[in-house]
Amino acid sequence: MYTIHPIITGFTHTSKGTYLYHHSVHKYFDCDGFLDLPVTVFLVQGGGRKILIDTGMSDTERAGKYHHPGSKQPEGFAIYDQLKKIGIECGEIDAVVFTHLHWDHVYYLDHFPGADLYVQKNEYEFALNPIPLYHKSYEYPAIGIKPQFEGRSFNLLEGETKIMDGISVYPSPGHSVGHQTVVVKTRDGDYHCCGDLIFTYDNLREIPEIAYDISPPGRFLDIVDAWHSIVELKKRAASREMILPTHAPEMKDLVNSGRILGA
């Protein structure tokens, strides 16, 4: 059994109408303006192991210049600083399991030179040679910078698989080609760390009047894959409380509460 410590590594300044909600559901939600969405990673501990699910976002300057203007990483929020605050050195991290390889999930990877890295094979292959539309998402060298994962070796996964006792993954494409959800077994039950499959818990809501069994997000690579992946997430997770998205605004309340999941 593991415990899960949610950690916020910064905030992306994000349009609600563009990212959180598909245009077909705008009339059912407040879609005006912007939100500073948390960029959450999860420290998993148990069985003598320390594992990260994603490593979080970049510093403020790079986030604003290449990604979301207005985003910020306050002082002390980088993943290496956050770990140090709770008494963990980066060298103690045994593994990093990535939901996907977008810029705000992979930063400061050089601080974890000894960690085993896990990602879906098709995500890794696309990240190495994305179409120009996704050059910024993966920090492809054509934009003048290099990706955090350059030169690193990964354990390339193909589909649903167990990584180690109590930790498994299953594909949840839609936001990216090879997006995956990480399942962590705890005393509370199985938590589903679903990355950017959803941006808000609103994305799980049904809208019966238009026969929607979810309320899809507005940011996606493939809306068909995204739809089916969100429906599958709802089937697999025991409850909403067992779903942990990277960017849901509620993650701020969870972190501020100081709660360690599964403790």
N, C-alpha and C positions, 0 to 999 in steps of 0.2 A: 504494500500500500504506500502511496505517495501523498505528500502535501504539495499544495500549489500556492506560491506567493506571487500575486499580481504586482507588476512594476510598471510605472508609466515613465517613458523615456522622452516625452515631449508632446507637442500638440501641433496638428496640421490644421491650417485655416481653410475650411472647406465649405463650399456652397451646398446648402441643404437640398435645393432643388436639383442640382446636377449630380450629386453623389448619393444622397441618402434615399431618394425616392424616384422611381421610374415615372416618366411624365404621365403615364396612364392612371397613376394613383394620386396625383398632386392635389386633387380637390378633396381628398380624404385626410390630408395632413397639413401641418404648417410647414410650407416649403420656402418661405421667404427668408432671405438673408444668409448669414454664414454662422458656422459653429467652429470652435476650436476643439477638434476631436482628439481625445487622448490616443497616444500610440503605445499600446500595452504589450508587454512581453510577460512570459510566465516562467518563474523559477520553480522547477519540480525537484523535490528532494525525497529520497527514500532508498532503502536497501544499500546504503553506502554510496549512492550516486547523487550527483548534482547535474541537472539537465536544464537547458534553456529552450523554450519554444520561442524562436525568433530572437533577434538582438536589438531591434528597435531602429530609431531614426537618427539622422545626422545632426550636426550643429545647426544653429539658426541661420547662419549666413548661406550655407550650401542649400538648405531646405528652401529658403526664399528665392535664391538665384535660379535654381534648376527645377524646382518642383511647385510648391504652393506658397506664393507670396503671402507674408503675414504669419507663416508658421514659426514656431519657436521651440528651442530646446533650452529651458532655463538652466542656469548654472547648477551643476550637480545632478542633472537628469540623465546624462549619458549613461549607458548601461554599466560601464566600468565603475563610475562613481556611485551609482545606485547599489551595485553589489557590495562595494566597499562599506557603504553605510550600514549594511546588515551583517558585516563581518565576513564577507566572502571575497576571496581573491579570484581574479579571472582564471588563473591557472588551475583552480579547483573544479572548474566546469568540465565535466567528462564528455558531454555531447551537446550539440545544438540541432534541434529538429525544426526545419523551416516550413512554415505553411506555404510560402512561395518566396520568390527572390526579388520582389520589388524593393526599391531603395529604402523605404521606411521599415523594413523587416530585417535588414542585413548589416546595419552599420557597426563599425568598430570591430569587424571580424578579426582584424589583426591582433586584437587583445586576447584571442582564444586560439593560439597556434597549435595547441595540443588536443583540442576538442575534436571528436568525431562529428562529422557533419552529415545530415540526412536531408534529402529532398527527392521529389519525384523526378524521374529521368527526363520526362518530356518537358518539365518546367526548366530544368537545367539546360537542356539543349536549346530551347527557345531563348532563354536568357543570354546565351552566348551569341546568338545571331537573331535578334528580334527585328520585326519590321520597323521602319522608321517611326511609326506612330507610338511605339513603345521604347524608343531610345532613352527617353528621360526616366521612364519607370525603372529600367534596369541599369541606368547610367552607362550606356553603351559608349565606347571610346569616341565615336563620331561626334559627340557633343562636347568633347574636350576634357573629359574626366574618365577615370577608369572605375569599374565596378568593384565593390568591396570583396567580392568572391573571386576576383582574378587570381589565378595561380593556386587556388585551393583545391584539394581533392575532396570529393563527396562520395558518400554511400548513396548510389542511385537506386531509388525504389521504383518498382513497377506495379502499381495498383495497391490494393489493400494488403497490409502486411503488419506483422508484429515486429517491433524494433527490439524490444527487450521485455522481460516480464512486467506486465502492468502498463506498458506504453505501446500503442499501436496507431496506425494511420489508415485513413481511407480517402480515395480521391474525392474532391469536391470542386471540380472545374467550373468555370463560369467567369470568375473575376480574373483569373489567369489560366493559361493553358494547362498547367500542371498543379494547380492549387490542391492542397490536401488539408484535411482536418486531423488534428492530433487528439487521441483519446487517452486520458490518464485515469487510472484506477485509484480511487481514494476510499477512505472510510465512509464518505458521504455517498459514494457511487461513482459512476464514470462521468468525468467532465469532458466536454467536447470543445477543444480550443480551435475555433473555426476561422481564425484569421480574418480575411476581408470578404468572406462569403456573404456576410451581412454587415452593415454599417451601424445599424440600430436594431433594437429588439422589435421595433415597429415592422421590420421586414418579415417577421414571422406571422404577422396578423392576417387573418382571413378577411376578405371583403365579399360577403355573400351576395350583395346586390349586383356584382359583376362577375360572380362565380370564380373569384380568385381565392385559392387556398393559401396564398402568401401575398405579401406586398413587396414586390421586387425592388431592389436598389436601382439607382440610376447609372451607376458606374459598373460596367461589365465588359468583358471581352466577347462572351457568347451568352445571350439572354436565355437561350434554350437550355444550355448546360447549367447556367446559374439557377434557373427556375427549378430544374430537377434536383440539383444539389441541395437547395434550401429545403425542398420538400423532404428529401432523404434525411437531412439533418433533424428535422422535426420528428421524423419517425424513430430515429435512433436515440435521440436524447430523451431521458426520462422526464425532463421538465425544462422549462425555460431557464431555471436557475442553474442547470447543468451545462448551459451553453455559454462559452466565454469568447466573445468577439474582440478583435484587436481595438476597434475604434468606437465601440458603443459608448455614448456619453455616461452611461451608468457605471462604467469602469472607474470613473473618478470617485464616485461614492464608495465603491468597493475598496479601492486603495486607501481612501481617507479613513475608512472604518478600521483599518489595521488587521482585518480578518485574514487568516491563513486558511485556505480551503482544505478540508480534509484533516485539519489538526484536531 
